Amino acid sequence: MSVYKVAILAGTMGENREGLKVLQFAKNQVIERNWEPLIADAGVYNLPMLSEVYRSMKDPDPRLKEIHETLTAADGFIVITAEYNHGIPPALKNMLDYFRNEYFFKPSGIISYSSGPFGGVRGAEQLRLVLSELRTPPVPSSLPVSRVHESLLPDGSSVNGDYERRSKKFFDEFGWYMEALAEQRKKGKPY
């Protein structure tokens, strides 16, 4: 079996981000499945607000070139989102919107989180619409992380092993779609 490259996209800003624990959790799960993790963290890139998409730029910012290369190399995307006012973080939306063809016909999986009991599911639902429009079909399952501040440790492990168990179905499904779409892309894309 070939080694798949999985881009893990995260999109919150600021210091002491709980999302870094979720990012590390996702990275750990990707490595456990012998996939290669590629990271694109909007909190690291600190991109300017979108005024021109990447493909139209004559001399793109090196940060955007790096993200473009990450997205292009990936076989699929794990997108991590917090929930802000029932939506996704502005930094994540901004980073996603710079690109388009890089996502085409590669699956995405959504991991959402919040400090409350619902794990950012409303943000995840909004993100599902965005990813569908970007032609990176989101897999049906998602993985909400509730009370992230007390559920995950800084090394990305869960306090009681619960999220490692819960994530199995999610990552198995994502892997199935990643393999299926990789095989279809070998035959050509519809456009």
Secondary structure, DSSP 8 states (H G I E B T S, - for coil): ----EEEEEE---SSS-THHHHHHHHHHHHHHTT-EEEEEEHHHH-----SS-GGG-SS--HHHHHHHHHHHH-SEEEEEEE-BTTB--HHHHHHHHT-SGGGTT--EEEEEE-SSTTTTHHHHHHHHHHHHHTT--EEEEEEEESSHHHHB-TTS-BTTSHHHHHHHHHHHHHHHHHHHHHHHHHH----
